[in-house]
């Protein structure tokens, strides 16, 4: 999705996919949505500075940051938890935030944005819920629309939105950034499960930012799926980089 012109290119855009950790974008958005309402005086809403004391009972697998904290001693804020969630994909930090924000509130936010298939149905690593069919899902079209809504300030206003994208832009090796020049900022959240690879985000190509959402499932070769996402990102970047450097007639106006 071209964030300058509004034009989009879709392929299988309305298929429903399991999106793994990419659903954490919705949790992040609800935190900033509640923080904005708290600043406006609404009682009972989470703020970025609410404090969490590390509780060993909250630990689940793939929680590299919280597992290194000292139970009963280490104290962090909701914003810290959000940073752990989107930079290290820390599952325990995500689950703590879901409990604090309310799963129903995350889904209410998604519904308010007109999203029908994007839903948070379980906490991270709840295998029993997954076996029962309660999977976190979305479609490429809906994730693109949600990221555009965040970019346009429809969920939270500046400077909160700027801070949200600052967290989401932390350097990552997965999967969209692999195909981009090192200096390019990508605000993305990849996701991975057995047989699933996804990534959705905004790539801030100079003078021509764009949204990219790629979802794969029934994957036999997960490495190949990861390479495919990176190749799609690289191809899209080349287009938008050229658009950002060109006149309406296609003349390049800035040096390489």
FENSULWO-V912755 format. One record per helix or strand of 3 or more residues. SS is the DSSP state (H for helix, E for strand). FROM is the first residue (numbers start at 1). TO is the last residue. Records with the same first field share a line. If there is no record, write none. Layout:
# FENSULWO-V912755
SS=FROM-TO ; FROM-TO
This chain:
# FENSULWO-V912755
H=20-39 ; 56-58 ; 66-68 ; 78-87 ; 91-101 ; 103-112 ; 127-131 ; 140-151 ; 160-168 ; 175-179 ; 222-244
E=51-53 ; 75-77 ; 186-193 ; 196-203 ; 210-216
